[in-house]
Amino acid sequence: MESLEECRKEIDAIDKVIVEKFCERIRVASKIAEWKKANGVAVRDPEREAAKLDQVASMVPDDMAGSVVKLYNTMMELAREHETEVISEEDK
């Protein structure tokens, strides 16, 4: 059995990757915001979001699906906020 310290080091390494990938995801959201603004498309796309939630839920065991859906709901909310900020900044 691994020690608590070993498990925490493993979590720290995983967190580093998660943060890097989240930043990458938000950078892509900036590009999406620019495209949406140029094409007059609303920031929120409920159909896309529902499809994404179904997709990610299907990628994990059933006992983790609820947590993954919550995580992605939060990430999509943050991405929408970021897209809105990008669009607003471009209007200045």
Helices and strands as residue ranges (DSSP letters): H 4-38, H 46-58, H 62-91
